[in-house]
């Protein structure tokens, strides 16, 4: 009787061990290879097989390329054409303006430079050779909003915001832009009163250009048409 009990217990223990092993095998987390980690699909242990994706910029000449939709409303448009020989841009050598100035852009099939690039938003301090000082009346002249006839000095370096695009994608882009303007994919709306959206232009008032701004009365922003600075 004792022998049968021992055999029964042995079979029970074996069955329990086998069941535990099968359960453990079914719950083991599958291994992950190094090649499946991250954007690079090569071993993390060596670099000899790792080669960066080839950069392939557009080769179409200016005026013949297809425009790229803006990434979002009023986003700086990307450069769809070849920029060979155009870079680096300097204040004395800017070939972009030959096609993108508003008066010639339509004839050249180019995106015109918006009004914001012909507006001075900079403070106007004085400099005595040793120290910069803000204007005495900082409530009116701390920020300048002045229309210019020429491209604003802060805007001459086009490639600080606009860049050529390389063909191909390292990862899939599922982003879908929602434009607030019907022409938002191709046209800037940053002009007129929108130039000062978000600026506290009126003491105790809203953030829009008003008649008081234009008259330089109680305005932190200055004067749109010159003077008062």
Beta strands, then each sheet from edge to edge (+ up, - down):
strand 1: 119-120
strand 2: 126-127
strand 3: 132-133
strand 4: 146-147
sheet 1: 1+ 4-
sheet 2: 2+ 3-
end
